[in-house]
Amino acid sequence: MLSFSHSTLIKSACFAGICLASLVLAATADAEDLKYKVRVTNLENPSGVGVHAGTGDVFVASRYGVYRYNPAAKKVHLEIAGYPEPIDVYGKGPMYNIGPLGIGFMGAEHLVVGDGSRIDGEELVRIYKINPEYSDDAEPIKEDAAEFTLGPIVAGEASAKGEGNFYGVASTDAAIYITCNGDDTKGWVAKFDIAEGKPGELTPFIATKVATEVDAPIAITMNPDGSQIVVGQGGEVNMAGDSLLTMYNPADGTLTKKLATGLNDICGLAYSPKTGKLYAVDFAWVDPTQGGLFELVIDGETVTANKLLGLDKPTALAFDANGKLYLTIFGTQEEGSEKSPGQLIAIDPGL
């Protein structure tokens, strides 16, 4: 249960006449042994989060666009706006309208955003040049005003339906890897190389379902020394306990580890910059009460998933340089409420 110590809400920028998010100055909640603080509320289906290494600003992908939260000023604004009315939905049973999904960075000046609002075969990866510092007065960047647009990956030999739902982004200095959920028979991780500060062509790289025989690559990160691409294979949303933790060689995409986790739907993965420990969030589609934040402890060919915090449909997580952890959650819509239940929450350093 949330316990508000200060109830002041600050409305963020409005777009198309709709107030899209609110900032909660201080709200805390206890669950298990962890305490978290709610930082932004009234987000609709927030699905991606990334922290800028230099500024510490937090970028959140939500149904209506990408938000930028400045922790020092405790302010939030709409950074990228103008996404099309969604014509693609995600899920079985509950169905969710989705907009931008994956968040990552290409160097210090560029934000990488994977889209989910269009149909498979038409979706794009956009790369935006962002202001180095947060500004309350900055106008949102238009969705189609990216410096670089990659894709679409259209239907063809590699992907029967074309690719879409670019959910997760993992960055290195040389390349960026993005999970896709278009062709369910392949389960691609796509890739583009970086040369002289510019992106190359977005191409299918790792057919994860072929390698693992399990559906839906969603979460993705790099291990601390950059030697492995780490992917959370979500599995079927209506099947319990089928998520995998997998690792691939970034040079050639070969599978090096395939580990059962017992989790339901791994949607986010991140390593702590302070301890090197690996953390995951489980959306737990079949039973949201099982969802939450987990530490994944790897011992040889075994993974133990230790639950640290129960959360209502968590979707993504990212650490800042000091070890503070930010997470996005869908939440559950209250009957009769016009306020979207999605939130950005933060856990203080220590994990």
N, C-alpha and C positions, 0 to 999 in steps of 0.2 A: 504494500500500500504506500502511496506517495504521501509524504508529510511536508507541506510547504511552510518554510520558515519565513519567506518573503513572497508575497503573492503578486508582486508587480509583474505585469506582462507588457512587453513592448512589441507592437506589431511591426513586422518587417515590411519591405517594399511590396506593393500590390502590383499585380500584372493582370491586364485584361479585366480590371475591376474586381479581382478576387484577391483578398488578403490571404497569402499563401502560407505564412509561417509565423510563429510567435517565439519570442525568446523568454525563457524562464530564468530569472536572475539567480535564484537559489532554490533548488528542490532536492531533497535527498531521500533515498529509500534504502532500506536494509533487506538483504536476501542472502541466505546462507552466511558466509563469513565476509562478504564484500559489501561495500557501500558505494553507491553511484550517485551522480548528480545529473539531473535533467538539464540539458543546455538549450535545446530548441524543441518546440512542440508544434502541433498543427501541421505536420508534414504528411503528405499523402503518399503512402507506399515508398518510403525511402529505401533504396536498394544498393547504394554504393557510398563509400566514404574514403577519403584520402587526406593526409596531412602534409602540407607543404614543408619540406625539410628546413627551409630558410626562415620563413615567417612564422611557422606554427599555425597558420590559418587552416581551418578544416573545411573541406569541400564535400558537399552532400548531394548525391543524385536522388531526386524525388520525382514524382509523377509530373509536376509542372515545370521542372527545370533543375538547375544546379545552384545550390545555395553556398554562400561563403560565410563562415562563422569565425569571428576574430575573438579568441579567448581573452586577450588582454583587455579589450574594450567591452567585452561581453555584448557584442552586437552581431547582427546577422543581416545579410541582404541577398537579393537574387542576383547571382553572377551571370547566369546564362538562361535565357528565356525564349519563348516562342516555339516550343516543341509542338508538333501537330497533335490534334485530338487523336488519342490512341486508337488504332485500328487492330492492335494486337493485344491479347490478354494472356495471362500466364496462370496455369494451374489446372487441377482436376478437383471437382467438388467446389470449394471456394475459388472464384476467378477474380483476378486482380488486373486492373488497368495499370500499365507500366509505361514509363517514359525513359529518360536516360538511366543507365544501369551502372556500368563499370566506371571507376574513377582511378586515374593514375597520372603520372607526371613524366614529361620528356624534358629532362634538364630542369633548370630553375624557372624558366619563363613560360612553359607550355603545359596546359592541362589536357589530358587525354580523356575523352568521354566516349564510352560505348553506348549505342542506342538500343532501345527495346520497344519503341513506340510504333515502328513500321512493321510491315509483314516481312517474313523471311525472304531473303533474296533482294530486298530493297534497303535493308538497314545499313547504317553507316557508322564509321568511327571518325569522330571529329577531333581536331587538335586546335586548341584556342591559345592565343597569346594573351596572358593574363597580366593585370597590373601587379607590380612587385609588392605593393602595399595595399592593405585594405582601405577602402574609401566609402564612407556612408553615402556620398553623393554620386557615386559612379552609376551610370546607366547600365542596365543589364546588356550583355553581349547577345545579339540575336543568334538563335540556334544555327542558322545557315551562314553566319559570318565568321566561320572558323578560318584560321590561316591555312590549315591543311584538311582535306576531306579524303578519307580512305574507304575503299569499297564502292559499291556493294560487291559481295561475293555472290554472284548470281548462280542460278541452277545450272548444273553441268555435270561433268564426269566426277569431279571431286565431291560435289554436294548436290544430291538429287533435287532438293527444294530450294537451294540457296541458303546462305547463312543469316542468322539473326540472333537476337537476345544476347548481345555482347556483354556478358555479365561481369566478368572479373578481369582486372588489368594487373600485370606484373611487369616491372620496368627494370632494365639494366642500362648501362651506358651505351651498349651496342645494339640492343634490340628490345622490343616490347612484345609481350605475349598476352593474348586475349582469349578467354573462353567463349565458345559459341554454342548455342542450342537451336540450330536450324535443322540439319540433317541428323535425325536420331540414330541412324544406322552407323554414323561415323563418330559423332561427338567431338568435333574439332576443337583444338586449340589453334588459333590463328597467330600469325607472327608478322611483324614488319621490322626490318633492320633500320638502323639510324646511321647516317653518314653525313658528316659536316653539318650536324645540327638539323638535318632534314629527314623525314621518314621515307622509307621505300614503300613498295607495294605491299598491301595487306593480302596474305596468302594463307591457305590452310597448311598447318605444320604437323600437328600430332593428332592422329585419329584415336582418341582415347577409348571410345567404346570398342573399337577393334582390338585394342591392346588389353583392355580389362574385362570386356564382356558385361560391363555395367554402364548404365545410361548417365547422361547429364553432367558434363564437366561444368562446374559453377565457380567455386572458390579457387583462387590461384595466388601464389606468392613465390618469391625466391628464398632459398635457405640463406642463412647469414653470410656464407662465403661465396654465394652466387654460383655454386657448382651444380645445383639441382633446381629444376622447376617443380614446385610442389602444388599438386592439384587435389582439390576435394571433389571426388566423383559423387554427385549428389544422390544418384540412384533414382528409382521411381518414387514420385511424391505420394503414392498410395500404398507404399510398401515400407514396413518398419525395419529399421536396423541395417539397411543395405548400403549405407555410404562407405566409401573407401577413401583412404589417404594414399596418394600415389606420387611417385617421383620420377622425373625424366631428365635425361642428359640434354642440356640446352644446345649442345653442338649438333646433334643429329636426331633428337626427339625419341631416343630409345627408352623404353620403360625400365627403370632400375629397381623400384619397389612398388608393391601392391599389397596394402595392409587393410584388413577389415577393422572397423572402428566400433561397430555396434550403434553408431549414431544414425539418425533418420535421414536428414537432408542438410549436409554441410554446405553452408552458403558463404562462409568467410573464413579465411586463414590469415594469421599474422604471427611473426616472431617478435618477441620482446627485444628491443635494442639493448636492454640492460642485462638480461639474464640469458638470452638466446632460447628461452622456452617457447614452445609452439602452442598457439591458442586457436580455437575454432568456435564458430557459432553454428548452432543447429536450429533450423527453422521448425523442424518437427511437424510436418504437414499432417500426419495421421493423428497426432495427439499433441497440440501446442503446449500442454502442461509439461511435456518432456523437454521442451526447447530451452536453450540458454547458452551460456558461455562455458566452454570446457578447456581444460589444459590437456593436450595430447602428449602422453609420455611414451616415447618409442624405446623399446628394449629388443634389439635384434629384429625379429619378424613379428613382433607383437606390439599393439598399441593399446594403451589404457586411457580411456577418456574420463577424466575426473571433472565432475560438474562443480563449477564454482559459483554460478549465479543463474537462477531461473529467470527467463525473459520471455515476453510475449511476442513470438515470431521475429526473432532477430535475423538480420539480413547481411550485415557486413561489419568489419572492424578494422581499425588502423591505429598504430601507435605514433605518438610524436617522438621527437628526439630525446626527450627526458623520460620517456617511459609511461606517459599518460596514455590511457587507452580510450579511444572513441568508438562507439557502436551505434548502429542504426537498428531500429525495431519498427515493424509494421504496427504492432498493437492491434487491439480489437475495437471496432466502432461501437460506441454506446448507443443503444436504441434511442432514436429521437434526436441525437446530437448532430449538429452541423459541423462540428469541429473534427478534423481528421486526427486519428489516433497516433500517427507516426511520430517518433521522437529521435533526437540525437542525444545520447547520454555519454557521460565520461566517468572513468575510474582513475583515481589518482595513481601516480607511479608506485610500483612495488611488485608488480607481476613479473 
